[in-house]
Amino acid sequence: MIETARLILRQWSVDDAESLYRYASDRRVSELALWPCHDSVDMSRDVIEKIFIPNPYSFAIVIKDTREPVGCIGLVPDGDAHYSLVEGEREVGYWIGFPLWRRGFVTEALRGLIDYCRNVMKLKSLLITTDSRNIASQVVAEKCGFRFVENFNNDGIDSRAYRLIL
């Protein structure tokens, strides 16, 4: 578990399926995050069981005041990176529900994850890839010290890569 001023980053639970569906069923989120829009609570439960729980570095972004999971942040599983990694590097992915956009939660979550990756995992660097249209995610990366690496093609999607040396 990772704690910040307003957030708790914790492992996902199947009990989070309804909250996940509430936010992951919004096309404004899924389109920019490049994953399928959730069409049922069962689909969200399946994602939690088959994708989130098996990845020990996939964290629910939970607002302390409400205790509700409102997004996800974590490390992309080994072998699934969207860009070439250097030794000692992992790719970070993140998203948050639309009602919480532009409130600084993802920046806060990313800073917490960066500290964890630096101090606990002892990683050398982190990588973030975004759809080139996802300006908000690029701004979050830059606010947290990531530097633009290059534009690249990610399976037909114009994308951007950012790196942070830890």
Order of alpha helices (4+ residues) and beta strands (2+ residues): beta-beta-alpha-alpha-alpha-beta-beta-beta-alpha-beta-alpha-beta-beta
